[in-house]
Amino acid sequence: MVGETFDRVSVKHLNFDPADVINASYEIIDSAPQVAENVKEFKGVHLNEDEKLAYATACLPLLYDEAEAAPIRPERLLYTRRSSDYGNDLWKTFNAVQ
């Protein structure tokens, strides 16, 4: 699951139509090479601590209308919950922050 950053495919649960799942599957298959390329590109961008903090700071207003009044500081967004997200590339930083 990659989310809205690269592509988004959704299927309604209400009035479920199996054809919608099939069509969504084809959309995912068609977009997979581009998603893989984007992930590879993100993994190739290495960030220092200041750049990671700048990224988290830029993301805070996406989570809270008033970033200054947010209940958390940008540094907290960089906390890794999964060991696979620990590192200094943009892909790992992206996953930690999301």
N, C-alpha and C positions, 0 to 999 in steps of 0.2 A: 504494500500500500504506500503510495507516494503522496497522495493528497493533491491539493489545488495548485501547488507550485508548478507542476509540470502538466498535469492533465486531470480532468475530473469526469468520472462516469458515474451516473447514479440510476437506480431503478426504483420506481415507486413501489411501496409495499401495499398501498391501497389499490384495489382493483388490479391485482397482480396479473401480468400477462407473461407467460413463459417466453414468448418471442422477444420481449424487452431484455431479458437476461441474455439471450443468445446474441442480440444486437450489441449489448453492452460488452459482452465477451469479445466480439470482433473489434470493437473500438479499442479495447485494452490491448489486444494482440497487435493492432495496427500502430498504436502509439508506443509500444514497448521499446523499439530501437531508439526512438528519440529520448525516452525517459532514461534508458541506460546511458546514452551519450551525455545527458545533462548531469547524471549522477557522477559519471567519470570526470566531467569537467569540474564539478564541485569538489571532488576528492583531490583534484590537482591544484586547488587554490589553498595555500597554507597561510594561516593567520597567526599573528603574534597576539599577545594578551591584550594590548590596546585595541587592535582591530576586532578581536572577539567582543570586547566590551562595547565598542562602537556599534557593532552589529546588534547586540542585545539592547542597547539604548535605542537604536532605530526601530526595533521591534516592539518596544514597550507601548508606544501609542496605538499599535494595532490591537493590543489587548485591552487597553484602558483609555477612555475618552480623554482623561486628563492625566498624562504620564507623571506629572509632578505629584499628583495625589494618589498614585498607585500604591497599593498595600505592599508591594515588593520593590526591591531595587533591581536595576538591570543585571547586576552581578548574580542575583538569584536565578535568573533565566539561564545562566551558563552552567548551573549545577547539573551534572550528569546523573541520570537515574539508572542507566544501563551501561555496563562496562564497554559495550561496543560503541558508545557515543563519546568516549573519552579520547581526546586528541585535539589537534590544532588545524585540521583542514575544514573547509567551509561546509562540507557534507555533515561531518560530525557535529559542528557548531549548530548548523541548521536543525539537526535532529534533537540536540539537547534543548535548544530554545523552544522548539514547537511543543 
